[in-house]
Amino acid sequence: MKKLTFLFFIVTSGLTNAQQTKVKQFSTALDSVRIQLKIPGMAVAIKQGNIVLLQKGYGFADLEKHIPATAQTTFRVASVTKTFTSTLMMQLVEQGKLKLDDPVQKYGINLNDPNITIKHLLTHTSEEIPGSHFQYNGYRYGLLGPILEKVSGLPFYRLLSENILIPLKMASSAPSITPEQVREYSSANPSVLPFFTTTFNLLAKPYELTSSGEIKRIEYLNEFGAFGGLATTVGDLLKYSDAIDHNQFISKAGQKQVFTPNRTDTGFITPYGLGWFVESYKGKDYYWHYGQTNGESALFIKVPSLKLTLAVLCNTDKLSQPFPLGDGDLMMSPVGTLFYHFFIEENKHPDHQLENKELISKASIAILNNDTLKAQKLYEEYKKRNNFNAMPAPLGKVIAEIQNVGIDKNLTHTFSLSYSTPVKILGVGENCSGNGSSWCDYGWIEDSSGKMVWQMQNQPSSHAGGAVKNQKVYQEITLPKGKYTLHYKSDSGHAYNHWDSLPPDDFFWGIILLKNTQ
């Protein structure tokens, strides 16, 4: 990709030479990350207090026409839209028009569970047993849109425009609605037309990275709702951030509630508040959200103790897609750690855990670039610098095993038992649900008729080291005489030598059956 760094670079005259140097170094490093992630176009803005430190575009908004990305380029921001949804929802709460504890069924939303509330949708805790665990789900969050529309009597795009975009004069921001909806809306409200005209005339073209590493032009998904679809600029996001800081939309108490991490019914603190990820690291709070869908990605971070805001927008999904940001760990983002090192870190003492995360993120970037050799070297470096609390291998003769399982696998191993046999089972995989009911990578056993006789799902599990989602199941069962098939299935992310988060101890990923000799 031809490198192009372009225009509209603001460093205020009030900064010292050292501060100006730091901003320029960050800008250069950010552009390097963009190139490594093969992102055609990017824009960034950083503001601290009343000072805009940086507002700049990099690369191309339109590769075919060689139109450079600038700070004025508009981008779709995917799930960053969810923070706006939260603001609109809390406005109605403070107006007494709805309650967070209202069942969603009250508003015509049927999820086959009368106990699911608005708060469960806002906090991503509506699945399985409502309130029991955090599981990021954009579709379910999007169901807040029909609730907002039913209570207010207005389409969601009007609520967003008239309650936030227009009052803040976010003149380069608009919902990605259909041309017919734009015509209907602007004919009744002519003053909104410039918002749509400006936004979509300056909208970056969307791209994707093919499996062969080529950048391909695509079309945006034809969707808009409470889950995503807002188009905006980095400068307009700074306006929105300022308005939040000055409590222009909801009360100080309401905003505090938004930025308070939710607790499950058992008291477990989740990484999400009401429409925002909420994270504390080394004594500082981070309020943030990422966006990721076809042809668009974004990262929006607020560090309130430093009055610091970052907005980064892109025209592929690669700012977010290689990294497990839905798990709620900002430091798994290379842009998140870059921002931390340049603008937040107060000392340069080694941070072992952060360095681990950066190694894994670098490996994810290497895999994105089809450089498996570099990724393997980074994994080996990770192994060397960590003294694994290795899982003790169960004693006994191996009956069957499936190990070192990579992504997108569905593997089997058949075996026979000539007599009823006590069996030890050790399975390690990715627990997606937090309550053991839903695994992304998991194993199970079927008998000769195809009947499942044992599975990792819903079994007691414990941490296998590394990321919390790395879970191990260890059980002893007795299998009758017969023929069996051992299965292991993995999804498209976080597996052996394709880790998107910290790997488990000893990199063990799979399932092993041993004959109990005791």
C-alpha positions in Angstrom: 0.0 0.0 0.0 1.3 3.4 -0.9 1.9 5.4 2.3 0.2 8.8 2.5 0.1 11.0 5.5 -2.1 14.0 5.0 -3.0 17.4 6.2 -4.9 18.9 9.1 -2.4 18.2 11.8 -3.1 20.3 14.9 -0.6 20.8 17.6 -1.5 23.8 19.6 1.0 26.6 20.2 0.4 26.2 23.9 2.3 22.9 24.0 5.9 22.7 25.1 8.5 21.4 22.6 8.6 18.1 24.5 4.8 17.7 24.3 4.8 18.6 20.6 7.5 15.9 20.0 5.4 13.4 21.9 2.3 14.1 19.8 4.3 13.8 16.6 5.9 10.5 17.7 2.5 9.1 18.6 1.2 10.2 15.2 4.0 8.4 13.4 3.6 5.3 15.5 -0.2 5.3 14.9 0.3 5.5 11.1 2.7 2.5 11.4 0.0 0.5 13.1 -2.4 1.5 10.4 0.0 0.3 7.7 0.6 -3.0 9.6 -3.1 -3.6 9.8 -3.5 -2.8 6.1 -6.1 -0.1 6.8 -6.5 2.2 3.7 -7.8 5.3 5.6 -7.8 6.5 9.2 -8.5 9.7 11.1 -7.5 10.5 14.7 -8.3 13.2 17.2 -6.9 13.7 20.8 -8.1 16.3 23.2 -7.0 17.0 26.7 -9.0 19.5 28.7 -9.7 22.4 26.3 -6.7 21.6 24.0 -6.9 19.6 20.9 -3.5 17.9 20.7 -4.0 16.1 17.4 -6.5 16.0 14.6 -5.3 14.3 11.5 -6.0 11.9 8.6 -3.8 9.1 7.2 -3.9 7.1 4.0 -6.9 7.2 1.7 -10.6 7.7 2.1 -10.9 6.4 -1.5 -8.1 4.2 -2.8 -9.4 4.1 -6.4 -9.6 7.8 -6.8 -6.6 8.5 -4.5 -8.7 10.8 -2.3 -6.7 11.2 1.0 -8.3 10.7 4.4 -8.3 13.9 6.5 -9.7 15.0 9.8 -12.8 16.1 8.0 -13.4 12.6 6.4 -16.5 11.0 7.8 -16.5 7.3 8.8 -19.1 4.9 10.0 -18.4 4.0 13.6 -20.3 0.7 14.1 -20.8 0.0 17.7 -19.6 3.3 19.0 -23.2 4.2 18.2 -24.2 2.2 21.3 -22.9 5.0 23.5 -25.4 7.3 21.9 -28.1 4.8 22.4 -27.2 4.7 26.1 -27.5 8.5 26.3 -30.9 8.5 24.7 -32.1 5.7 26.9 -30.9 7.5 30.1 -32.7 10.7 29.0 -36.0 8.8 28.9 -35.2 7.2 32.3 -34.6 10.7 33.8 -37.8 12.0 32.2 -39.7 9.1 34.0 -40.8 7.6 30.7 -39.3 4.2 31.4 -37.3 2.3 34.0 -34.2 0.3 33.6 -35.8 -2.6 35.5 -38.8 -2.7 33.1 -39.2 -6.1 31.4 -38.6 -5.7 27.7 -41.8 -7.7 27.1 -43.6 -4.6 28.3 -42.5 -2.9 25.1 -43.2 -5.7 22.7 -39.8 -7.4 22.7 -40.2 -11.1 23.0 -37.0 -13.1 23.9 -38.9 -16.0 25.5 -38.0 -14.9 29.0 -40.2 -12.5 30.9 -37.4 -11.7 33.3 -35.2 -9.9 30.7 -35.1 -6.2 31.5 -33.9 -3.1 29.7 -30.9 -3.0 31.9 -30.0 -6.6 30.9 -29.9 -5.4 27.2 -27.9 -2.3 28.1 -25.3 -4.3 30.1 -25.1 -7.3 27.8 -26.3 -9.6 30.5 -29.6 -10.9 28.9 -28.5 -14.3 27.8 -28.9 -17.7 29.5 -30.1 -16.7 33.0 -30.7 -12.9 32.8 -28.2 -11.0 35.0 -25.9 -14.0 35.5 -23.0 -13.1 33.2 -21.7 -10.7 30.7 -21.7 -11.7 27.0 -21.3 -9.0 24.4 -24.2 -9.2 21.9 -24.8 -6.4 19.4 -28.0 -7.9 18.1 -29.7 -7.9 21.5 -28.4 -4.4 22.3 -30.0 -3.3 19.0 -33.4 -4.3 20.5 -33.2 -1.1 22.6 -34.0 0.8 19.4 -37.7 -0.4 19.1 -38.1 0.3 22.9 -36.9 3.9 22.4 -39.2 4.3 19.4 -42.2 3.0 21.2 -41.7 5.2 24.3 -40.8 8.4 22.4 -43.1 7.9 19.4 -40.2 8.9 17.1 -37.9 6.8 14.8 -34.6 6.1 16.3 -32.8 8.2 13.7 -34.8 11.2 14.6 -34.2 10.7 18.3 -30.4 10.5 17.7 -30.4 13.5 15.4 -32.7 15.8 17.3 -31.5 15.0 20.8 -27.8 14.8 20.2 -26.4 15.6 16.7 -28.3 18.8 16.0 -28.0 20.4 19.5 -24.3 19.8 19.5 -23.9 21.1 15.9 -22.3 17.8 14.9 -22.6 19.0 11.4 -20.6 16.1 9.9 -22.6 13.4 11.6 -25.8 11.6 10.5 -27.5 8.2 10.8 -26.9 5.8 7.9 -30.6 5.6 6.9 -31.9 5.0 3.4 -32.2 7.7 0.8 -36.0 7.5 1.0 -35.9 8.1 4.7 -33.5 11.1 4.2 -35.9 12.6 1.7 -38.9 12.1 3.9 -37.1 13.4 7.0 -35.6 16.5 5.3 -38.8 17.4 3.5 -40.5 17.8 6.8 -37.4 19.2 8.5 -35.3 21.0 5.9 -32.7 22.0 8.5 -31.4 18.4 8.8 -30.5 18.1 5.1 -27.0 19.7 5.5 -26.1 17.1 8.1 -26.8 14.3 5.7 -25.3 16.1 2.7 -22.0 16.9 4.4 -21.7 13.5 6.1 -22.3 11.3 3.1 -20.4 13.5 0.6 -17.3 13.1 2.8 -17.9 9.4 3.7 -14.8 7.2 3.3 -15.2 4.2 1.0 -15.3 0.8 2.8 -12.8 -1.9 2.2 -12.0 -5.4 3.4 -8.8 -7.5 3.5 -9.1 -10.7 1.5 -7.6 -14.0 2.7 -4.7 -13.5 0.3 -3.9 -10.1 1.9 -5.4 -7.9 -0.8 -7.4 -4.8 -0.1 -10.8 -5.1 -1.8 -13.5 -2.4 -2.2 -16.9 -3.5 -0.7 -20.2 -1.9 0.2 -21.4 -0.8 3.6 -24.0 -3.0 5.2 -27.4 -1.5 4.7 -28.3 -1.2 8.4 -28.8 1.4 11.1 -30.1 1.1 14.6 -29.3 1.2 18.3 -26.5 -1.2 17.7 -24.6 0.8 15.1 -24.6 2.8 11.8 -23.8 6.3 12.8 -21.4 8.2 10.4 -19.3 10.9 12.0 -15.9 12.5 12.2 -13.2 12.5 14.9 -13.9 16.2 15.5 -17.6 15.6 16.1 -16.8 12.8 18.5 -14.8 15.3 20.5 -17.9 17.5 20.7 -19.9 14.6 21.9 -17.2 13.7 24.5 -17.2 17.4 25.8 -21.0 17.3 26.1 -20.8 14.2 28.2 -18.2 15.8 30.5 -20.5 18.8 31.0 -23.6 16.7 31.6 -25.5 18.3 28.7 -27.8 15.3 28.2 -28.2 13.6 31.5 -27.5 14.5 35.1 -24.2 14.0 36.8 -25.7 11.2 38.8 -27.1 9.5 35.7 -23.7 9.8 33.9 -22.0 8.2 36.9 -24.5 5.3 36.7 -23.6 4.9 33.0 -19.9 4.7 33.8 -20.3 2.3 36.7 -19.3 -1.3 35.9 -22.3 -3.6 36.1 -22.3 -6.5 38.6 -23.9 -9.8 37.9 -26.5 -11.2 40.3 -23.7 -13.0 42.1 -21.7 -9.8 42.5 -19.1 -10.4 39.8 -17.9 -7.1 38.2 -18.3 -7.0 34.4 -16.3 -4.9 32.0 -19.4 -3.0 30.9 -21.5 -0.2 32.3 -24.6 1.1 30.6 -23.6 1.2 27.0 -19.9 1.7 27.6 -17.0 -0.5 28.4 -15.7 0.5 31.8 -12.2 -0.5 32.9 -9.7 0.4 35.6 -6.0 0.1 35.0 -3.3 1.2 37.4 -5.6 3.5 39.3 -7.2 5.2 36.3 -10.6 4.6 34.9 -11.2 4.2 31.2 -14.6 4.6 29.5 -14.4 3.4 26.0 -16.1 1.6 23.1 -14.9 0.0 20.0 -16.7 -0.5 16.6 -16.3 -3.3 14.2 -18.3 -4.4 11.2 -17.7 -4.8 7.4 -15.7 -1.9 6.1 -15.6 0.1 9.4 -14.0 0.1 12.8 -13.4 2.7 15.5 -12.0 3.2 19.0 -13.3 5.9 21.3 -11.6 6.3 24.7 -12.2 8.7 27.6 -9.8 8.9 30.6 -11.7 11.2 33.0 -8.9 11.7 35.5 -6.7 13.2 32.8 -9.6 14.9 30.9 -8.3 13.0 27.9 -10.2 11.8 24.9 -9.1 9.7 21.9 -11.1 9.0 18.7 -9.8 6.8 15.9 -11.9 5.9 12.9 -11.1 3.6 9.9 -12.5 2.3 6.7 -11.9 -1.5 7.2 -12.7 -3.6 10.3 -9.1 -4.2 11.1 -8.7 -1.6 13.8 -10.8 -4.0 15.9 -11.3 -7.4 14.2 -8.0 -9.1 15.1 -8.3 -8.3 18.7 -10.8 -9.5 21.4 -12.1 -6.1 22.4 -15.6 -7.6 23.1 -14.0 -9.2 26.1 -13.5 -5.8 27.6 -9.7 -5.4 27.7 -8.6 -2.2 26.1 -5.0 -3.2 26.5 -5.4 -5.9 23.9 -5.7 -3.2 21.3 -2.4 -2.0 19.8 -3.9 1.5 19.5 -5.1 1.3 23.1 -1.6 0.5 24.4 0.0 3.1 22.1 -2.3 5.7 23.6 -1.4 4.5 27.1 2.4 4.6 26.5 2.4 8.1 25.0 -0.3 10.0 27.0 -1.1 8.1 30.2 1.9 6.0 31.5 3.5 7.9 34.4 6.6 5.8 34.6 8.6 3.5 32.4 8.9 0.6 34.8 8.4 -2.8 33.2 4.8 -4.0 33.2 5.0 -7.8 32.7 1.3 -8.3 32.1 1.0 -5.4 29.6 4.1 -6.6 27.7 2.5 -10.1 27.5 -0.6 -8.6 25.9 1.5 -6.6 23.5 3.3 -9.7 22.4 0.1 -11.5 21.6 -1.3 -8.4 19.8 1.8 -8.3 17.7 1.4 -12.0 16.9 -2.2 -11.3 15.8 -0.9 -8.6 13.4 1.7 -11.0 12.1 -1.1 -13.6 11.4 -3.1 -10.9 9.7 -0.2 -10.4 7.4 0.2 -14.2 6.8 3.5 -14.1 8.6 3.1 -17.3 10.6 6.9 -17.5 11.2 6.9 -14.2 12.9 3.8 -15.1 15.0 5.5 -18.3 16.1 8.6 -16.5 17.2 6.5 -14.1 19.2 4.6 -17.0 20.9 8.0 -18.6 21.7 9.2 -15.3 23.2 6.0 -15.3 25.3 6.7 -18.8 26.5 10.3 -17.9 27.5 9.4 -14.8 29.4 6.6 -16.5 31.4 7.0 -19.1 34.1 3.9 -21.1 33.4 1.9 -22.4 36.3 1.7 -25.6 34.2 -1.3 -27.8 34.6 -0.3 -31.2 36.1 -1.0 -33.9 33.5 -3.3 -36.5 34.9 -1.6 -39.8 35.4 -2.7 -42.8 33.3 -2.5 -44.4 29.9 -3.8 -42.2 27.0 -7.0 -43.6 25.4 -7.6 -40.9 22.9 -6.5 -37.2 22.5 -7.0 -34.2 20.3 -4.4 -31.5 21.0 -3.0 -28.3 19.5 -6.3 -27.4 17.9 -6.2 -24.4 15.6 -9.0 -22.2 14.5 -12.1 -23.4 12.5 -11.5 -27.1 13.3 -13.9 -30.0 13.8 -11.7 -32.9 14.7 -12.5 -36.5 15.7 -10.7 -39.5 17.2 -12.4 -42.9 17.4 -11.5 -45.4 20.1 -12.9 -48.6 21.6 -13.1 -50.0 25.1 -13.2 -53.7 25.6 -14.7 -53.4 29.1 -16.3 -50.8 31.3 -13.5 -48.3 32.0 -12.9 -45.5 34.5 -11.7 -42.5 32.4 -10.0 -39.2 33.3 -10.9 -36.3 31.0 -8.9 -33.1 30.7 -10.4 -30.5 28.3 -9.2 -27.0 27.7 -11.0 -24.5 25.5 -12.7 -21.1 25.2 -15.6 -20.5 27.5 -17.7 -17.8 25.9 -20.5 -17.4 28.4 -18.9 -17.1 31.8 -21.3 -19.6 33.3 -20.1 -22.8 31.5 -23.2 -23.2 29.3 -21.7 -21.8 26.1 -18.2 -22.7 24.8 -16.6 -21.5 21.6 -13.9 -24.2 21.6 -14.9 -27.4 23.3 -14.9 -31.2 23.2 -17.4 -34.0 23.7 -17.8 -37.8 23.5 -20.3 -39.8 21.4 -21.1 -43.5 21.5 -21.4 -45.7 18.4 -25.0 -44.6 17.9 -24.0 -40.9 17.7 -25.5 -40.2 21.2 -23.5 -37.6 23.2 -22.5 -39.3 26.4 -20.3 -36.4 27.8 -19.6 -32.8 26.9 -17.5 -29.9 28.3 -20.5 -27.6 28.3 -22.2 -27.1 31.6 -19.4 -28.9 33.5 -17.6 -27.2 36.4 -14.5 -25.5 35.0 -11.5 -23.6 36.3 -9.1 -21.1 34.9 -6.4 -22.6 32.6 -4.1 -19.6 32.8 -3.8 -16.5 30.6 -7.1 -14.9 29.5 -10.1 -15.6 31.8 -11.9 -17.3 28.9 -9.3 -20.0 28.9 -11.1 -22.7 31.0 -10.3 -26.3 31.8 -12.6 -29.1 32.7 -11.2 -32.1 34.6 -13.6 -35.0 35.4 -13.5 -38.7 36.0 -16.3 -40.8 34.5 -16.9 -44.4 33.7 -17.5 -45.4 30.1 -19.2 -48.8 29.3 -17.7 -51.2 26.9 -18.1 -50.1 23.3 -17.0 -47.9 20.4 -16.7 -44.1 20.9 -15.8 -40.9 19.0 -14.0 -38.1 20.7 -14.8 -34.7 19.2 -13.3 -31.2 19.4 -14.6 -28.1 17.7 -13.1 -24.6 17.5 -14.4 -21.3 16.1 -12.6 -18.7 14.0 -10.7 -16.9 16.9 -8.4 -17.7 19.8 -7.0 -21.2 19.4 -3.6 -22.9 19.3 -1.0 -20.7 17.7 -3.7 -18.3 16.7 -4.3 -16.7 20.1 -6.2 -13.4 20.2 -5.8 -13.1 24.0 -3.3 -14.4 26.5 -2.9 -18.2 25.9 -3.4 -20.8 28.5 -0.6 -22.3 30.5 1.6 -24.7 28.4 -0.5 -23.7 25.3 -2.6 -26.8 25.9 -5.7 -26.6 23.7 -7.8 -29.7 23.2 -9.0 -32.7 25.1 -7.3 -35.9 26.4 -8.8 -39.1 27.8 -6.7 -41.3 30.1 -7.4 -44.7 31.6 -7.7 -44.3 35.3 -5.1 -46.7 36.7 -5.6 -45.9 40.3 
